[in-house]
Amino acid sequence: GRHREPAHRAAPGVAHPHALTMDALLGSLAHSLDRARSVEELARPLLQLLETVTGLESTYLTLIDLEHDVQRVLYARNTRQLHIPEGLEVAWSDTLCKRALDEQRPFTDDVDRCWADSQAAQALGIKTYASAPVRLADGVLYGTLCAASAQQHALDAQARQVLALFACLIAHQVERERLLQQLLEANARLATYACTDTLTGLPNRRGLVQMLQRALAQGAREGHVVLVAFIDLDGFKAINDRYGHEAGDQVLVQMAQRLQHGLRAGDTVARLGGDEFLAIAWGPRPGEEVEVARQTFCQRIAHATAGRFDCAGAALDYPGASVGAIAVAPGALSADDALREADHAMYTAKRERRRQRAG
């Protein structure tokens, strides 16, 4: 008669369950551990090995949300009749995993008798079931590692030990991922802190230079003018001398807020230090009323800086800052050169204001 393929074949590179030696198991396990960079990259080959070791047709890893009483199948391997779908969510209180933990029964080949009232077992057709909890270092239950079959199937002591070992390995991988994520978040916070002015919450000089470099590079790529405005708070020293440094800090915080609200969406503002700020905005393409855009940008900032400020409980009427704005053509200036030219434009504006007041 015609040759038939066996109903179940071992995965490539993994021995058949009856032929799996400890050396083969350790070799496959070492290979999986070496390559894994995430829980999924570790879990999938372990589910394949677990199916080979136990001979059970479905192996799967679950995640447990005790707060919402939900258990979800993260990753699953199904080879024959029984099918455990990935993404399946069931009430934790009705799962075989919870019953196994509560009753300290990690394995049974008679689910119908042990847990006859389990709706989950009936719906999936599970007759043989084994599981091990995946617990983190602090004892928190992350999930379960399970193997199941629609047929009765014996499970020897070595297979049960392998199941428990794999659950521990997955727990360690979860811990590593969480630690890595915490480190990445901590680094991001440090990077943000290093580029943020602690008083106003605006980008500081370091953050500003990075922003300006990116804006100029994008302007060069897309053929857009970049508007750069240097802002100096005239008379700020007199405010500090009269009202004190705490009042001066209040003015700086309010000024930062006004600048942010006075700019358009997409514009940015930073504090260079002391009483100096810098604003960056997108301008038009070269030749499209660049000078009008520069003057409008300058006026908008000057208007935002003028008005009444709360200063140590007193109302301070501030006439506005000196603002010097330049329009940087695509690829024309580096960030340092743009800062210098904007600074020069600001001092030109400051001299003109003094001349007007004197005249």
ZIMO-V810776 format. One record per pair of residues at least 4 apart in sequence whose ideal C-beta (glycine too) atoms are under 8 Angstrom apart, sorted by the first residue. I is the first residue (numbers start at 1). J is the second residue. If there is no record, write none. Layout:
i-><I/I>
j-><J/J>
This chain:
i-><5/7/8/8/8/10/10/10/10/10/11/11/11/13/14/14/14/14/14/14/15/15/15/15/15/16/16/17/17/17/17/19/20/20/20/20/21/22/23/24/25/25/25/25/26/27/28/28/28/29/29/29/30/31/31/32/32/32/32/32/33/33/35/35/36/36/36/36/37/38/38/38/39/39/39/39/39/39/40/40/40/41/42/42/42/42/43/43/43/43/43/43/44/44/44/45/46/46/46/46/46/47/47/47/47/47/47/47/48/48/48/49/49/49/50/50/50/50/50/50/50/50/51/51/51/51/51/51/51/51/53/53/53/53/54/54/54/54/54/54/54/54/55/55/55/56/56/56/56/56/56/56/57/57/57/57/57/57/57/57/57/58/58/58/58/58/58/58/58/58/58/58/59/59/59/59/59/59/60/60/60/60/60/60/60/60/60/60/61/61/61/61/61/61/61/61/61/61/62/62/62/62/62/62/62/62/62/63/63/63/63/63/64/64/64/64/64/64/64/64/65/65/65/65/65/66/66/69/69/69/70/70/70/70/71/71/71/71/71/71/71/71/71/72/72/72/73/73/73/73/73/73/74/74/75/76/76/76/78/78/78/80/80/81/81/81/82/82/82/82/82/82/83/84/84/84/90/90/90/91/92/92/93/94/94/94/94/95/95/95/96/96/96/96/96/96/96/96/96/96/97/97/97/97/97/98/99/99/99/99/99/100/100/100/100/100/100/101/101/101/105/106/106/106/106/106/106/107/107/107/107/108/108/108/108/109/109/109/109/109/109/110/110/110/111/111/111/111/111/111/111/112/112/112/115/118/119/120/120/121/121/121/124/125/126/126/126/127/127/127/127/128/128/128/128/128/128/129/129/129/129/130/130/130/130/130/130/130/131/131/131/131/131/132/132/132/132/132/132/132/133/133/133/133/134/134/134/134/134/134/134/134/134/135/135/135/135/135/136/136/136/136/136/137/137/142/142/144/145/145/145/145/147/147/149/155/155/156/157/158/159/160/161/162/163/164/165/166/167/168/169/170/171/172/173/174/175/176/177/178/179/180/181/182/183/184/185/186/187/188/189/190/191/192/193/194/195/195/195/195/195/196/196/196/196/196/197/197/197/197/197/197/199/199/199/199/200/200/200/200/200/201/202/202/202/202/202/202/203/203/203/203/203/203/203/204/204/204/204/204/205/205/205/205/205/206/207/207/208/208/208/208/208/209/209/209/210/211/211/211/211/212/212/212/212/212/212/212/213/213/214/215/215/215/215/215/216/216/216/216/216/216/216/217/218/218/219/219/219/219/219/219/219/219/220/220/222/223/223/223/224/224/224/224/224/225/225/225/225/225/225/225/225/225/225/225/226/226/226/226/226/226/226/227/227/227/227/227/227/227/227/227/227/227/227/228/228/228/228/228/228/228/228/228/228/229/229/229/229/229/229/229/229/229/229/229/229/230/230/230/230/230/230/230/230/230/230/231/231/231/231/231/231/231/231/231/231/231/232/232/232/232/232/232/232/233/233/233/233/233/233/233/234/234/234/234/234/234/235/235/235/236/236/236/236/236/237/237/238/239/239/239/239/239/239/240/240/240/240/243/243/243/243/243/243/244/244/245/246/246/247/247/247/248/249/250/250/250/250/250/251/251/251/251/251/252/252/252/253/254/254/254/255/255/255/255/255/256/256/256/256/257/258/258/258/258/259/259/259/259/259/259/259/260/261/262/262/262/262/262/263/263/263/263/263/263/263/263/264/266/266/267/267/267/267/268/268/268/269/269/269/269/270/270/270/270/271/271/272/272/272/277/278/278/279/279/281/283/283/283/283/283/284/284/284/284/286/286/286/289/290/290/291/291/292/293/293/294/294/294/294/295/295/296/297/297/298/298/298/298/298/299/300/301/301/301/301/302/302/302/302/303/305/305/305/305/306/306/306/306/307/307/308/308/308/308/309/309/309/310/310/310/311/311/322/322/322/322/322/323/323/324/324/324/324/324/324/324/324/324/325/325/326/326/326/326/328/328/328/333/333/333/334/335/336/337/338/339/340/341/342/343/344/345/346/347/348/349/350/351/352/353/354/355>
j-><9/80/57/79/80/14/15/16/17/52/48/51/52/28/20/24/28/48/49/52/19/20/21/24/52/20/52/52/53/54/55/24/24/25/52/53/25/26/27/28/29/49/53/162/30/31/32/45/49/33/46/49/34/35/45/36/42/45/46/49/42/169/41/45/41/42/45/173/41/42/173/177/43/74/170/173/174/177/44/74/75/45/46/169/170/173/47/61/74/75/170/173/48/75/77/49/50/145/166/169/170/51/59/60/61/75/76/77/52/59/77/53/162/166/54/59/77/145/147/162/163/166/55/56/57/58/59/77/79/147/158/159/162/163/59/130/147/153/155/159/162/163/153/155/159/128/130/147/148/149/153/155/78/79/80/81/82/148/149/150/151/76/77/78/79/82/83/84/146/147/148/149/76/77/145/146/147/148/73/74/75/76/77/84/86/145/146/148/73/74/75/76/134/143/144/145/146/170/71/72/73/74/97/143/144/145/146/71/72/74/142/143/70/71/92/97/141/142/143/144/69/70/71/72/92/92/141/91/92/93/89/90/91/92/89/90/91/92/95/97/98/143/144/87/88/89/84/85/86/87/88/89/86/143/86/84/85/86/82/83/84/149/150/125/150/151/124/125/126/148/149/150/124/88/124/148/94/95/120/95/97/98/98/98/118/119/120/99/118/120/100/111/115/118/120/121/126/129/131/146/101/131/133/144/146/102/103/105/114/115/118/104/105/106/108/129/131/131/133/144/114/130/131/132/160/163/164/129/130/155/160/114/128/129/130/127/128/152/153/154/155/114/127/152/115/118/121/126/127/128/129/116/121/127/121/122/123/124/126/125/126/129/148/150/148/149/150/149/150/151/152/148/149/151/152/153/155/146/147/148/149/146/147/148/155/159/160/163/144/145/146/147/163/144/145/146/163/164/166/167/141/143/144/167/141/142/143/144/145/167/170/171/174/139/140/141/142/171/140/142/171/174/175/171/175/171/174/167/163/166/167/170/155/163/153/159/160/160/161/162/163/164/165/166/167/168/169/170/171/172/173/174/175/176/177/178/179/180/181/182/183/184/185/186/187/188/189/190/191/192/193/194/195/196/198/206/203/204/206/207/210/201/202/203/204/207/201/202/203/204/270/271/249/252/253/271/252/253/255/256/271/256/256/260/269/270/271/277/207/208/210/211/268/270/271/208/270/271/272/273/209/270/271/272/273/210/211/270/212/270/271/272/278/213/335/339/214/215/268/270/280/216/228/278/280/335/338/339/217/335/218/219/226/268/280/282/220/226/328/333/334/335/338/221/222/224/223/224/225/226/282/328/330/331/330/331/330/285/286/330/282/283/284/285/330/282/283/284/285/286/290/293/327/328/329/330/280/281/282/283/327/328/338/279/280/281/282/283/293/294/297/325/326/327/328/278/279/280/325/326/328/338/339/341/342/278/279/280/281/297/298/301/323/324/325/326/342/276/278/323/324/325/339/342/343/345/346/259/276/277/278/279/301/305/321/322/323/346/275/276/321/322/323/346/350/251/255/275/276/277/305/321/319/320/321/322/350/353/239/318/319/240/248/251/274/275/241/275/242/243/247/248/251/311/316/244/245/247/248/247/248/311/312/314/316/248/312/249/250/312/251/311/312/252/253/254/309/310/311/312/255/309/311/316/318/256/271/275/257/258/309/310/259/277/305/309/321/260/269/271/277/261/262/304/305/307/263/269/277/279/301/304/305/269/304/300/301/303/304/305/267/268/269/279/281/300/301/304/281/281/282/279/280/281/282/279/280/281/277/278/279/280/277/278/279/280/276/277/276/277/278/321/339/342/297/301/297/290/293/294/297/327/288/289/290/293/290/329/330/293/294/327/295/327/296/297/327/298/325/326/327/299/325/300/301/325/302/323/324/325/349/303/304/305/321/323/325/306/320/321/323/320/318/320/321/323/318/319/320/321/317/318/315/316/317/318/315/316/318/314/315/316/315/316/346/347/349/350/353/346/349/342/343/344/345/346/347/348/349/350/342/345/338/341/342/345/332/333/338/337/338/341/338/339/340/341/342/343/344/345/346/347/348/349/350/351/352/353/354/355/356/357/358/359>
